[in-house]
């Protein structure tokens, strides 16, 4: 990549340069300038450099808008704190642009944008590309795995951003390929419909509420709309009944009802069924000790993952530092089969104080997630029968907010709902199949 210009950060003179790297001397004031490749890492990262990365990411937003409009040479001035944070050189080579500013490098190449300072590297390229940007939105209902013709799919709420739009849809996506099988029409903008769009799967029917106070029924095997039921207010919750053909519809004005997906009949039902949660996170934040689990010394039970053969309870060490632990036991006698720490890394690096207990049990595997260091997450799978570790994988670190919003486990896949995306892992070995939605990753 040919460097076309260097600006001396001492006197401001323009210095011609022919190489991509090297030591250059200003012929006007004698100041020496070291020009390095954008991919080269410098040892150590100071707090000032980390803060600078955040400033540069904001500047990248502006630059990314200009790049598609300006072909060929691009000269960018970036205003950071202090004169030494001003852009010192800009290089252009084909579709690549390198900006070296204040000890940091910003590389543009195709759809990839990387900010690097010291040992910190932020890939922000997936924030900007042609076409809509997708965000996996966990708030519309619990992720639901289903099988069509023996092939596993997932149903969830997705935001689609692009061309000034921010629309909500409910999508059915193949787990092995992450390709859409079915998507509802736009259900309204996120600002207008975020509190109204809910979904549930009952049998072969997908029920979706929209921003117009309607309950829409689809045959998801064919992607065919079947009915639109007018309601008196927006839907707060859709909770499938245990009979496999009805759903309890909680409406904001309390005119709740039970809807039958087979004959499309409905009847008022003000009382919440006992199995329906009061809020989305009820299933993760359980008050007190779960019932039907053995008492284990030095262990506080938090959430039970039931199974007819190999149930597992997730909890924490108690008393002492509340490191996450798991206990496997026999369902009848409650005899403990195994009891171990969940984390496989140095316990001193494990984050504690979890308020929600994510995990899943399927196919003889118990899978859960734990935090390491100041940020970052690992997913671990244990054999539900004997407690042996099957695999332990680190998730890609997300820049800024890196949160876990849910986990669902099936025989074939592990689904981890993150800040604005869904990671899909193979249950057999933890290998990442791919991610749905966009994130800004570190490294």
N, C-alpha and C positions, 0 to 999 in steps of 0.2 A: 504494500500500500504506500503510495507516494505522498510524502509530506510536502505541501505546497507553500506553507508559510509558518513562521514562528514569530511570536511577538515577545520581545524582551520584557520580563516582568520588572526590570530595574529602571529602564529608561523609556520603554514603550516603542522602541524602534522595531521595524519589520526586518527579519533576517531570513534570507532564502535558505532552504534546506533541501537536500536531494535524497537523503536516506530516511528510513522509518525510525531508526533508533540511533543513539549516539550522544556525544557531548558536543555542544555547539557554543561558540564564543561570540558574544555580541561585538561586532567590529566598531561600534560607536563608543561603548562605555567599558568594554572588556569583561562584562558579567558573563559567567558560565551557566549554561542551561543544559540539564540532563533530560533528554527525551527518551521515554521508554515505551514499550508496546503496552497496549491497553490490557492485554491478558497477563502481564507480568505482575507478580504479587510482591508487595513489600512487607517485611516482617513487622509485626506489631500494629495494633490499631488503637489509636487514642480516642477518648470520648469526643474530642473535637472532630476527629475524622468521621466517627459514627454519625454525629450531628450533621456533618457536611453531606454525608450520603443522603440523609433525609431531605436536605435542601435541594440537592441535585435531582432527586426523584421528582420533586415538584416542578423543577425546571424542565425535566424530560417531557412532562406532559405538554408543555408549550412547543418544545422542539418536535415532538412526534406529530403534532398537527401541521407543522410547516413542511416536514420532510416530503409528504406525498405531493405537495404543491410546488416545491422547488426542485428541479432536477439538477444534476451536475454538482457544481460547487456550492457549498453551504458554509457561510460564516456566521457563527453563533456567538453572541455575547450573553454571558450568564451573570446575573447580579447576585452575588453572595455577600456575606458580611466581610468587609475589608477589601482593600485593593488587591491583596495577594490571592483572593479567591476569584478574581476575574479570570476569564478564559485566557490561557497562555498560548495555546496553539490549536489549530483546527486542521485535520487532514482528511482528504477525500480520496477514495479509491473505489471505483465502480459504484456498488450500492452500499459501501461502508463509509461511516463517518466516525472519527475518533476525536473526542474533545478531552484535552488534558487540562484540568483546572484545579488549583489549590491542592495539589498532591493526590488528586483523584482522577480516574479515567472513566469516561463514558463512551461505550462502543455501540454504534448502531450498525446492524448488518441484517438485511432482509427484515424479518419480523422480530429480530432479537435485539434487545437493548439491555446492556449490562453496565452497572455502575460498580466500580471497584476502587476501594481505598484501603491501603494496608492489607490485612487479611480478610476484610469484609467485602463480599461480592454479592450484589443484589441484581437478580435477573428480573427486569420490569418489562421485558419485551412482550409478555403475554397480556399486558394491559391494552396494547394497541395493535389491532390488525384489521384487515378488511372483513366486513360482515359483522353480524351482531355479536355482542359480548354476552355470555351466559353466566348467571349466578345461580347456584343451587340454593334454594330457599327452604330451610327445614321447618319454617313456621306454619305451613299450611296443613300439616298432618304428618303422622309417622310414616317414614319410608316403608313401602310395602312391596316385598318380593312376591312375584307370581310366576307360574309356569304356563306357557302356551305351547302345545305340541311337544312337551318335554324340555323346552328351552326356557331358562330362567330370565325373567325381566324384572325391572323395578319401576315403581310408580312414585313420582314425586313432583313437587312444585318448583318451577324454574322461572327466573326473571330473564327476559331478553332485552338487552339494551343496544340501541343503535339508531342512527338518524334522528336523534332527539327523542326517541321513544323508550319507554320502560314498561314493558307489558308482562303480565303474568299468564302462564299456561301450566297445565298439568300434562306431564309427558310420561310415556311408557318407553323404556329404553332397554335394549338387550344387554345383559350383564357382560357377556363375553366379548362383544364388539363395541359397546357403548353407542350403538346407532339407534335412532328413533324408530320405533314401530308405530307409535300413534301419538298425536298431540292434539289437545283441544284447540279450538279457535282462541284468539286473545280474549281474556276474561276481564280485562280492564287494566288500567295503569296501576303501578305499584302504589302510588300515592292515594289513589281512589279506592282500590279494591284489596289492599293487603290484609285488611281485617275481615274481609268477607269471603275470600276464596279459600275453601276447605275441600278436602277430598277423602274418599274412603273406597275400598274395594270390598264388594260383597258378591261372592260367587264369581260369575262371569260379567258382573256389572261394575262399572266405574261411576261413582256418584261425585259430582263436582258442583259446588255452589259458586255463584259469581257475584259481581258487584251490583247486579240489578235485582237482588233478592229472589233469585231462582235456584232451584235444585235441578241440575241437568243429569240425565241418566244416559250412559253409553254402554253399548255392547263392545267391550274392548277387544274381543277376539276378531271383530270385523271393523272396528273403528266407526261404528254406526251410532248416531244419536237416536235415542228411543223416546225420551220424554223430557219436557221442561215443566217442572212444578212451580207455580207461583207461591211465594211465601209472604208472610206479613212483615218480615224484617230480615236483616242479614243473619247468616248462619254463624254461630260461635263454635260449634263442634259437630262433627259427624262421627258417631260411635257404632260400629257394626254390632249387632246382637249375636248371641251365641247360637241361634238357630240356623245361621248361615243364609238367611234370605231377607232379613230386615235390618234397618239401621235407625238408631235413635238420633233425631235431629234437634240439637239445642239451638234455639232462636233467641236473639237478643231481647225481644219483647216478652220472653218467657212463654210464648205460645208454642211450646215444644211438641214434637210429634214423632210417631214411629211410622216409617215408610217401608212398604213391602216392594222389593225389587222385582218380584215375579208378576204380580197382578197390578202393580202401581197404585195400590190403595194406601190410604194413610189414616191415622187416627191420633187424636191428641194424647199426649203422655207427658204430664208435667214432671213426674218423678224421674230423677236420674237413675239409670240402672247401676247396680252396685259395682260392676266391672268397669264402668266408664270413668276415666280420670277427670278430676276437676280442672286441671290445667295440663298443658302439653308436657311439662317436666315432672308431673307427678310420678311417672314410672321410674324416674331416675333419683328423685329426692324423696326417699321413703322415711317417714318419721318413726323413730324407735327401732326396735329389733324385729326383723322379719320372723314370721311364724313358721314352725315346722323345721327348724334347723337345730343341730346339736349345740350345746354349750361347750365352748373350747377355751381353755385357759390361755390368757394373753391375747385373745382375739375378740374384736367387736364386730359382729355381723351387721352388714348394711343392706345387701340385696341378694335375694335368692334367685338362682337360675334353675328352675325345676326340670326334672327329667325322670321318666319312669325307672331308669336303671342307674344313672350316674349323676345325681344332682350336685350342684356346686353353689357355694355361697361366697360372695365377695365381701370383703370388709377390710379392717385395718388392725394393726398391732395396738393393743391396749392392755395395761397402761404403757406409757412411753411414747416415743416418736411414732405417729400414726402412719407407718409405712403400709402400702396396700398389700393385702394377703388374700389367699383363697383357700377354701377348705372343701374337699370332696368327701361325700359320706354316702352310706347306704340308705335308700329311701325308707325302708321299713324300720329297721332297728336304730337308725340314726348313728350307727357306728362310724367313726371317722376313718376314712380310707387314707387321706393324705392332708397335710397342712403345710403350706410353704409361702414364701415371699413371691409376689407376682413379678417384681423387677429382677432382671438378670444382670444388671449393671451394678456398679458400686453403689450400695445403699445410701451413702452420704450425698450422692448427686440426685437422688429421687425427690421430686416435689411431693409435698404432703398437704393435708388439709383439703382433700377433695370434697366437694359438696354434692356432686352427682356421680353415680357409679355406673359407668358404661361397660357393657359387655354383652356376650351372647353365648349360647350353648347349642350346638347342632353337629350332627355327624360324629359324635364322640369327642368333639373338640370344645374346650372352653377358651374363649378369646376375650381379652380385655385390653385396655389402653392405660398407660401411665406416663407422667411427665418427667422429663430429665433436665436438670439445670434450670436456668432462668426462663427458658422457653424450649420448645421442641417436644415431640411425643414419640413413643414407641408402642407398637402393637405386639402382643405376645399371645401365643397359642399353647395351651397345655392339654395333655391327654386327660380327659375327664375321668377315666378309670383309675389311673395311677398317679397323675399329677406331673408326669415327665414333660419337659419342655419340648414342643414340636418345632417351633420357630419363634424368632423375635426380630422384628423389622422396624427400622427408624423411618418415620414419615418425613417427607420433605418439609423443611422449615419455611414457614410463611412469614414474610416481612410484616412488621408492625404487629397487629393483633393475630395471634395464632391460637385459636380456640377449637375445642371439640364440642359438637352440638348433638351428637348421637352416634349409636353403633348398632348395626343389625347383622346377625350372623346366620347363614344358611349352610347346608351341606357343601355347597360349591363355592360360596363367596363370602367375603367380609366387607361390609359397607361402613365407611367412616365418614360421618358428616362433619365438615370442617367450617371455617369461617364463612366462606362463600363458595364452597365446592364440595364434591363428594368423591372420595378416594375409593376405588374398587380393587380389592385384593383377592387373589386366589386363596381359598381356605386351605388347600393342601400344603402350600409352601410359603404363603404370605407374599408372593410376587405381585407387584402392582400391575393390574390390568390397564389402568388409566384413570383419569380424573374427569369429572363432569363439572363444568364451571371454571371460572378464571380466578387465579390467585397470583400474587406477587411473591415469588419464592426467593429465599436467600441462597447464594451459591450457584 
